[in-house]
Amino acid sequence: MVQDHVALAEIELCGELMIAASAAEAAGEERLSLARIDEVLGTVPGEVDETAWQSVPRAVPRCSAPSRPAQTGRATQPSGRPS
C-alpha cells in the first residue's frame, strides 16, 4: 500500500482546524483567531518563509473550458421529487 505521508499530515491538520472551528462556533465565536490557527497548526507567528510556496509544483488544470454557471433552482414534479 502506497501512502502519501504529506497528504495524510495535511488531512490531519485540516481535521484539527475543523474541530477547533466547531469548538469556537459552539463558544459563540464567529471565526478562529490567527493565534488559535497558529496554535492548532503548531506554527510560530513570524516564522514564515514567503518564498517556500514558489518551489512547490502546481497541478495543471485538466480543462481550460469555463465552468458552468450555477443553477438557480430545480423544477420539481408534483410528488416533490426533482425532475
Secondary structure as UniProt FT lines:
FT   HELIX           5..26
FT   TURN            27..28
FT   HELIX           34..41
FT   TURN            45..46
FT   TURN            50..51
FT   HELIX           52..55
FT   TURN            78..79
//
